[in-house]
Amino acid sequence: MVKLARNSAMQNLATRVLELLSSAPVITAEPGLTVESRISYGVHGDDDELAFSVEWRDAEGCLWAADFSERALAQAEIDGGAVSLRDTDGTKLVFRLHQPIRRINLYSHRRK
């Protein structure tokens, strides 16, 4: 019974982390590189199953990618607007979630 409760709690955390990462309007990978794409595969109760993938480019334009299992999401650390987790290779990554507060309107100054 205890193991089932623990697994349920871990699955709930994995689902919560996945929802946060999937719904944030903007995500940056430390040190502030914008995540270009993200794919959510869902949480289905299998620790080793792929749950989330992201891609971003570094300052030199090199493409980086990371995949996260359900276990990684269940073991994530949440601190304010940051989520820290380990990818399938064991590398610890920190993602910051951003919510833009307003849109900036740019006006065109065309001559007639």
Helices and strands as residue ranges (DSSP letters): H 2-23, E 26-29, E 33-40, E 50-57, E 63-69, H 70-74, E 77-79, E 82-86, E 92-98
